[in-house]
Amino acid sequence: MISLKWIDKWWQTMKTAWSNYMTYRYNLFLQVVGPALVFFFIKYNLWNSIYDGDLELEIGGYTLSSMIQYHIWGFILTMLAKGHHAVDLGQEIRLGRISSYLIYPFNFWEFHAASFVAFQAYQFIVALISLAFFYYTGLLGPLNIEALALGILYAQFISIFWFILQFATGLMAFWLEETWILRVILEIMTAFLSGAFFPLEIYPQFIQNILQYTPFPYLTYYPIKIFMGEELSLWAPILTISFWMALGIILNYLLWKRGLKLYTAAGM
Amino acid sequence: MITTNSLTKNFKSYKKEPGLRGSIKNIFKREYITKPAVEGFDLNIKKGEIVALLGPNGAGKTTLMKMFTGIIVPSSGQVQVMGHEPYKRNKEFRKKIALVMGQKSQLWWDIPAMDSLLLLQKYYEIPKDDFDQKIKKMAALLNVEELLHIHVRKLSLGERMKMELMASLIHSPDVIFLDEPTIGLDLIAQESIRSFIREYHKNNDTTIIITSHYMADVQALCERIVLIIDGKKGYDGTLKSFENILGSEKVVTFVYDTKQDPTDAIWQGLDAKWDNNHQQVDLRLPEKKLREITSQILIQSPVIDFHTEKLPIERVMKVLMENPKILHK
């Protein structure tokens, strides 16, 4: 149950997380912006070469300028929804650093969830700065404030899904020596299937049909479309993602329960 | 307060031959080994006791601590701490215990200790006035008032350990588990930590379980010793009777500034152990004859210095670790 004391615990954990992040603020900035920016420039150059400067050419219904806008929104979305990662979680388990968290009367997942919320707040500011930058370069075209607000809200919703998924990969450290490979597989698979590389219209219809039952299209393609001002029904994405979130929470619970039995608290 | 019944913890690992060949072989075929770290352990600790868990490296002391605190799950047997089964990690249980790990920091490395303490204040739901008072008192006792706002990673090991102690005692736990709290510290820091723990115990009647390889810690703090060898209980009793396991003999050392003759009549029948220069001799004397023989030697030979051993427990531990079978005689 939510009480003042509970809010206090979360708030103080978030403040501690901010203090931690601010200690290495330049590293953190690079960590947040770096990968997303590199990924954006790769895609920017790729699509520029494919269109070969032809401004009239349409691929899957996208002109060069709308394709670039699609990927700029993809960049903003990545920062709003996806920056938090579970590298530390896997490492903490493997090196036996979670022992202290097991003793404190504050749940381990809550500590990580509060740190995630703190990180989201930081990322939000960086994403807004990036948005302003792209807007003033003229690459983004006119802004639709209503679509922007809705997109930001939706991005926060899917960031929870990402957190649950990342938490699950981190918990795999109870069984695996290294969990980074899992994350890389997940990242690449998601990039292809969610529309981060190519808008989904480019894929054959039967693949699009299958994908709608998975969470993938709702992680990148849909939110980008929301940002771009397209009017879409949000029921399907919200229900699908909620279903996968519930599944993820159950999975995390089971992984945690079973994993703890294997935990040896190495190095103590 | 703490009871265990046939408590056992097995760890599973696998063998790996060195080099690339070993790694490849390992992918296809692994030979698993299950080793008991703690086996059939029975223990009963009462409220307010300070108990030392002693034993060589790998004996199972830390594994016991991990089971007492609920960090790891026992393989079989029972463990109860204040009526709770620790591995269930009930929140009420977690509020009553504290763990200090000498080899691992519990404080957040990149922020000042005070920030960590404030976080713990919220986790343990300590009222602000109470918290401020405790911080003030403990910081003064440990002489760390000036260090509370410095990043933990910038503190020395001794300073950090004092902060760790503060962090673990801030919620006034009923049981404190100290896993090698003085490891790697200089003599002054060791003494300061010891006297703080002693003082804390005196004022709060807290139950304290401590593991340490420094016998000075044990001598200064504990009345009861539990010796663990190969995961099993080898000895459980008072410090005094532990010191007398090898008999109630005392080791006395006499020092000379000139070479002595070991065949001299005064050394006959005393099992004297001389150094290479024949300028220092160790004698093991029955406690009853200590006074008489020491006086004779002091009168009959040109002794320039003499002393009895400061920590007889150290000698007993050394002998028992080299030959644990003595315990079963």
Interface residues (C-beta under 8 A of the other chain):
Chain A: K5 D8 K9 W11 Q12 T13 K15 T16 S19 N20 T23 Y24 G96 R97 S99 S100 L102 I103 Y104 P105 F106 L260 K261 Y263 T264 A265 G267 M268
Chain B: F11 T62 M65 K66 T69 G70 I71 I72 V73 R89 K91 R94 K95 I97 A98 L99 M101 Q103 K104 Q106 W108 D110 I111 D115 S116 L118 L119 L120 Q121 K122 Y123 Y124 E125 H151 D179
